[in-house]
Amino acid sequence: MQEKQAVELSKMAVKAGAAGIIATNTTIDYSLVKNPEAIGGISGAVLKEKAFKIFEAVAKELYGKTILISVGGIDSAEEAYKRIKAGASLVQVLSAIVFHGPTLIRNINIGLIELLKADGYENITEAIGADRK
Ligand SMILES: Cc1cc2nc3c(=O)[nH]c(=O)nc-3n(C[C@H](O)[C@H](O)[C@H](O)COP(=O)(O)O)c2cc1C
């Protein structure tokens, strides 16, 4: 899906009453992987850039107008923080837990505290959408 389509669909969903937007999921863009086997949606690190690009396009239009949730290839505190500063009130992590185990969530939380401190924020709410302001 292209950014423009994602933005239009997200805007329509909000207009129709959606309480928030998760604009991406897995992808069927098999160009992202070597030797693809067309057996379903691709998740994880390979879709990090694509998911962020779509999230950012949606956030440019809808940040402040609804709750935005970012998902796709999030595997570190740095990536979670990038999505939060781009406008995500929530982030979702799935595939990375398979590779890093459940302690990943604790490590992301610890890392987020460090990143917030380094930027002088007292709480995470202050960082949401910081790059949109
Ligand atoms: C095994 C598996 C099952 C999934 N099941 C669902 C589902 O039932 N509903 C849904 O909206 N997304 C589902 N997803 C997509 C994830 O919610 C998520 O959008 C996607 O995996 C990208 O995030 P990730 O890169 O952190 O895995 C599934 C993904 C995987 C890998």
The ligand as a Gaussian input file, in Angstrom:
#p B3LYP/6-31G(d) Opt

LIG

0 1
 C        2.104000     -15.048000      13.336000
 C        1.444000     -13.692000      13.187000
 C        0.096000     -13.579000      13.439000
 C       -0.553000     -12.339000      13.292000
 N       -1.897000     -12.247000      13.548000
 C       -2.517000     -11.050000      13.423000
 C       -3.912000     -10.915000      13.702000
 O       -4.587000     -11.877000      14.062000
 N       -4.473000      -9.695000      13.542000
 C       -3.752000      -8.603000      13.148000
 O       -4.314000      -7.518000      13.016000
 N       -2.433000      -8.709000      12.880000
 C       -1.809000      -9.885000      13.014000
 N       -0.465000      -9.987000      12.733000
 C        0.289000      -8.786000      12.305000
 C        0.914000      -8.102000      13.509000
 O       -0.098000      -7.573000      14.351000
 C        1.836000      -6.941000      13.078000
 O        1.064000      -5.938000      12.442000
 C        2.922000      -7.395000      12.109000
 O        3.453000      -8.634000      12.499000
 C        4.057000      -6.356000      12.005000
 O        4.675000      -6.156000      13.267000
 P        6.086000      -6.859000      13.631000
 O        7.060000      -6.470000      12.553000
 O        6.421000      -6.345000      14.990000
 O        5.824000      -8.334000      13.637000
 C        0.185000     -11.200000      12.863000
 C        1.564000     -11.352000      12.616000
 C        2.193000     -12.558000      12.769000
 C        3.674000     -12.667000      12.472000

